Amino acid sequence: MDRMIYTAMSGAKQAMTQQATVAHNLANLTTNGFRAETSVFRAVPVAGDGSPTRAFVVDSTPGADFTPGVIQRTGRDLDIAVQGKGWIAVQAADGREAYTRNGSLQTNANGVLQTRNGNAVLGDGGPISIPNDTLVTVAGDGTVSTVPTGNKPAANSTIGRIKLVNPPEQTLERGADGLFRVRGGAPAPANADVHLASGALESSNVNAVDAMVNMISLARGFEMQMKLLQNAEGNANKAAQLLTMQG
């Protein structure tokens, strides 16, 4: 049997894997603060006699494109966008600290400030709670202030400060929930150099045109691997015919 089928199969498999990655990016084209997933092909030489010119294809460890998205004004008090590098600290479903760039916030029935996905936003002392019947403002340094909505004028009350972090990008990994975490699980320290834009949201950094071109390129690569498998099958059939004629 021609060993070409194994190398072609590895190429086809990894092309399908990368197609899934690109499809995932396209599905999050409108997700605020989304960071595109990246992956590349890597050639691994085939070990063994008679195979010095052959190589398997392996999809290297997926990473993320940390290029900032476009900041768009919304005018909504609980919309915030990280300016430049940095992250908003939230509490993941397992109770551990995680990070997001999606600053579309809301309050739940108990007044806890959280993301649209239900992750509590962390402050200096844990989740931040918003009093009822108040107007909320978020300053550039993450300070959360409220003003009562009653008829009588009242002064602003500072109720907390959103934890903003900026760990090295190479130490971050994406979880299955879409949130980023520092490898090893240790929480990142707060960083005073991270600033927010209030009343704005950051768009996804996925480029739809590049993603579609990449999808077409991967589809053609997959078709090429399928043709190699067909050629290997044709070669095997021809060889079987020759052996039958000689017999």
C-alpha positions as CSV (number, residue, x, y, z in Angstrom):
1,M,0.0,0.0,0.0
2,D,1.3,3.4,-0.9
3,R,2.4,5.4,2.1
4,M,1.1,8.5,0.4
5,I,-2.3,7.8,1.9
6,Y,-1.0,8.4,5.4
7,T,0.5,11.7,4.6
8,A,-2.5,12.8,2.6
9,M,-4.9,11.7,5.5
10,S,-2.9,13.8,8.0
11,G,-3.1,16.8,5.7
12,A,-6.9,16.4,5.2
13,K,-7.5,16.0,8.9
14,Q,-5.6,19.1,9.9
15,A,-7.3,21.1,7.1
16,M,-10.6,20.2,8.6
17,T,-9.4,21.2,12.1
18,Q,-8.4,24.6,10.8
19,Q,-11.7,25.0,9.0
20,A,-13.4,24.5,12.3
21,T,-11.2,27.2,13.9
22,V,-12.0,29.7,11.1
23,A,-15.7,28.9,11.3
24,H,-15.6,29.6,15.0
25,N,-14.0,32.9,14.4
26,L,-16.6,33.8,11.8
27,A,-19.4,32.8,14.2
28,N,-18.0,35.4,16.7
29,L,-17.7,38.2,14.2
30,T,-20.1,40.3,16.2
31,T,-19.1,39.2,19.7
32,N,-17.8,42.2,21.6
33,G,-14.2,42.0,22.6
34,F,-13.7,38.6,20.9
35,R,-10.1,37.6,20.1
36,A,-9.7,35.5,17.0
37,E,-8.3,32.0,17.3
38,T,-5.1,31.3,15.4
39,S,-3.4,28.0,14.4
40,V,-0.7,27.1,11.9
41,F,0.4,23.9,10.0
42,R,3.6,22.3,11.1
43,A,5.5,19.6,9.0
44,V,6.8,16.6,10.9
45,P,9.2,14.3,9.0
46,V,8.2,10.7,8.7
47,A,10.7,8.4,10.4
48,G,11.7,5.1,8.9
49,D,13.5,3.6,5.9
50,G,12.4,4.8,2.5
51,S,10.5,7.9,3.8
52,P,13.1,10.7,4.0
53,T,11.1,12.9,1.6
54,R,7.7,12.4,3.3
55,A,6.2,14.5,6.1
56,F,3.1,14.5,8.2
57,V,1.0,17.6,8.8
58,V,0.3,18.7,12.4
59,D,-1.8,21.6,13.6
60,S,0.3,23.4,16.1
61,T,-1.1,24.6,19.5
62,P,-3.9,27.1,18.8
63,G,-3.2,30.6,20.0
64,A,-5.1,34.0,19.9
65,D,-4.8,37.2,17.9
66,F,-4.5,39.9,20.5
67,T,-4.9,42.8,18.1
68,P,-7.4,45.3,19.6
69,G,-10.8,45.7,17.9
70,V,-12.5,48.9,17.0
71,I,-14.0,50.9,19.9
72,Q,-17.6,52.0,19.1
73,R,-19.6,54.5,21.1
74,T,-22.9,53.3,22.5
75,G,-23.8,55.9,25.1
76,R,-24.9,53.2,27.6
77,D,-23.7,53.7,31.1
78,L,-22.8,50.1,31.7
79,D,-20.9,49.7,28.4
80,I,-17.1,49.8,28.9
81,A,-14.2,49.2,26.5
82,V,-10.6,48.6,27.4
83,Q,-8.3,51.1,25.7
84,G,-5.2,49.5,24.3
85,K,-3.9,46.4,26.1
86,G,-5.5,45.0,29.2
87,W,-8.4,42.9,30.5
88,I,-11.5,43.1,32.8
89,A,-11.3,40.6,35.7
90,V,-14.5,38.5,36.2
91,Q,-15.5,35.4,38.2
92,A,-15.8,32.3,36.1
93,A,-18.4,29.6,36.7
94,D,-15.9,27.6,38.7
95,G,-15.3,30.6,41.0
96,R,-11.9,31.3,39.8
97,E,-10.6,34.6,38.3
98,A,-10.7,34.9,34.5
99,Y,-10.4,37.8,32.0
100,T,-12.5,39.2,29.2
101,R,-12.6,42.2,26.9
102,N,-16.4,42.1,26.5
103,G,-17.5,45.2,28.5
104,S,-21.2,44.9,27.9
105,L,-22.3,44.8,31.6
106,Q,-25.5,44.5,33.5
107,T,-26.8,43.9,37.0
108,N,-28.6,40.8,38.1
109,A,-31.7,40.6,40.4
110,N,-29.4,40.9,43.4
111,G,-27.6,44.0,42.1
112,V,-24.4,42.2,41.3
113,L,-22.5,43.8,38.4
114,Q,-21.9,41.1,35.7
115,T,-21.2,40.4,32.1
116,R,-23.9,39.4,29.6
117,N,-22.9,35.8,30.1
118,G,-23.5,36.0,33.8
119,N,-19.9,36.3,35.1
120,A,-19.6,38.6,38.1
121,V,-17.2,41.6,37.5
122,L,-14.5,41.6,40.2
123,G,-13.4,44.6,42.2
124,D,-10.7,45.1,44.8
125,G,-12.7,43.0,47.3
126,G,-14.6,40.6,45.1
127,P,-17.8,41.0,43.1
128,I,-19.2,44.5,42.9
129,S,-22.8,45.1,44.0
130,I,-24.9,48.0,42.7
131,P,-27.6,49.6,45.0
132,N,-31.1,49.7,43.8
133,D,-32.5,52.9,42.2
134,T,-29.2,54.4,41.3
135,L,-27.5,55.7,38.2
136,V,-24.1,54.1,37.6
137,T,-21.0,55.6,36.1
138,V,-17.6,54.0,35.4
139,A,-14.5,56.1,35.3
140,G,-11.5,55.5,33.1
141,D,-9.6,53.9,36.0
142,G,-12.5,51.4,36.6
143,T,-14.0,53.3,39.6
144,V,-17.7,52.6,39.9
145,S,-19.9,55.4,41.2
146,T,-23.6,55.7,41.8
147,V,-26.1,58.5,42.2
148,P,-29.6,58.0,43.6
149,T,-32.4,58.5,41.1
150,G,-34.7,60.3,43.6
151,N,-35.8,63.9,43.2
152,K,-33.5,65.2,45.8
153,P,-29.9,66.0,44.7
154,A,-27.3,63.7,46.2
155,A,-23.5,63.3,45.9
156,N,-21.8,60.5,44.0
157,S,-21.0,57.4,46.0
158,T,-18.0,55.3,45.1
159,I,-18.9,51.6,45.6
160,G,-15.9,49.9,44.1
161,R,-13.3,49.7,41.4
162,I,-13.2,47.2,38.6
163,K,-10.1,45.1,38.6
164,L,-8.1,45.7,35.5
165,V,-5.1,43.6,34.6
166,N,-2.5,43.3,31.9
167,P,-0.6,40.0,32.2
168,P,1.9,39.1,29.4
169,E,-0.1,37.8,26.4
170,Q,2.1,34.7,26.1
171,T,1.0,33.6,29.5
172,L,-2.8,33.7,28.6
173,E,-4.8,30.7,27.4
174,R,-8.4,30.6,26.3
175,G,-10.8,28.4,28.2
176,A,-13.8,26.4,26.8
177,D,-16.1,29.2,28.1
178,G,-14.3,31.8,26.0
179,L,-12.6,33.5,28.9
180,F,-8.9,33.9,29.2
181,R,-6.8,32.7,32.2
182,V,-3.2,32.9,33.3
183,R,-1.5,29.5,32.8
184,G,-1.0,27.9,36.2
185,G,-4.2,29.5,37.6
186,A,-2.6,32.3,39.6
187,P,-4.6,35.6,39.4
188,A,-2.9,38.5,37.6
189,P,-2.2,41.6,39.7
190,A,-4.2,44.8,39.1
191,N,-2.6,47.2,36.7
192,A,-3.2,50.9,37.1
193,D,-2.0,51.6,33.6
194,V,-5.1,49.9,32.1
195,H,-7.8,52.5,31.2
196,L,-11.4,52.2,30.2
197,A,-13.7,54.1,27.8
198,S,-17.1,54.5,29.3
199,G,-20.2,54.3,27.1
200,A,-18.4,52.3,24.5
201,L,-17.8,48.7,23.4
202,E,-14.9,47.0,21.6
203,S,-15.8,45.1,18.5
204,S,-14.4,41.6,17.6
205,N,-11.0,41.7,16.0
206,V,-12.0,39.0,13.4
207,N,-11.5,40.2,9.8
208,A,-14.4,38.7,7.8
209,V,-12.6,39.0,4.4
210,D,-9.4,37.4,5.7
211,A,-11.4,34.6,7.4
212,M,-13.4,33.9,4.2
213,V,-10.2,33.8,2.0
214,N,-8.6,31.5,4.6
215,M,-11.7,29.2,4.5
216,I,-11.5,28.9,0.7
217,S,-7.8,28.2,0.8
218,L,-8.3,25.4,3.4
219,A,-11.1,23.9,1.3
220,R,-8.9,23.8,-1.7
221,G,-6.1,22.2,0.4
222,F,-8.6,19.6,1.6
223,E,-9.6,18.8,-2.0
224,M,-6.0,18.4,-3.0
225,Q,-5.5,15.8,-0.2
226,M,-8.6,13.9,-1.4
227,K,-7.2,13.8,-4.9
228,L,-3.9,12.3,-3.6
229,L,-6.0,9.6,-1.9
230,Q,-7.8,8.9,-5.1
231,N,-4.4,8.7,-7.0
232,A,-3.2,6.2,-4.4
233,E,-6.3,4.1,-4.9
234,G,-5.8,4.2,-8.6
235,N,-2.2,3.2,-8.3
236,A,-3.2,0.3,-6.1
237,N,-5.8,-0.9,-8.6
238,K,-3.4,-0.7,-11.5
239,A,-0.8,-2.7,-9.5
240,A,-3.4,-5.3,-8.7
241,Q,-4.3,-5.6,-12.4
242,L,-0.7,-6.1,-13.4
243,L,-0.1,-8.8,-10.7
244,T,-3.3,-10.6,-11.9
245,M,-2.0,-10.5,-15.5
246,Q,1.4,-11.9,-14.5
247,G,-0.3,-14.6,-12.5
